Amino acid sequence: MHKSNIRQRVEHWLLTYGHLINKNALEREIGVSKGMIQKFTKYGKRINDDRIKALFKVLKKMGNI
C-alpha cells in the first residue's frame, strides 16, 4: 500500500472533517478568497496546488493530518 500524496490527504481531510471547522478562519489563515473551501466541499471545484500546499502546512501544524 502506498502513502497518499498531499492533495489526496488534504482533500480527504476537508471532505471528512470540513463540517467541524470554521472554513472562513482557515481561508484567512492561508490568505485565499472566501468560499474556496466551500466550493470544493459542496461543488467539487478543484483547489490549485499552491493552496493545497498551504492548507497542508496549516493542517499539519494543527496536528490533524
Secondary structure, 3 states (H helix, E strand, C coil): CCCCCHHHHHHHHHHHHHHHCCHHHHHHHHCCCCCHHHHHHHHCCCCCHHHHHHHHHHHHHHCCC
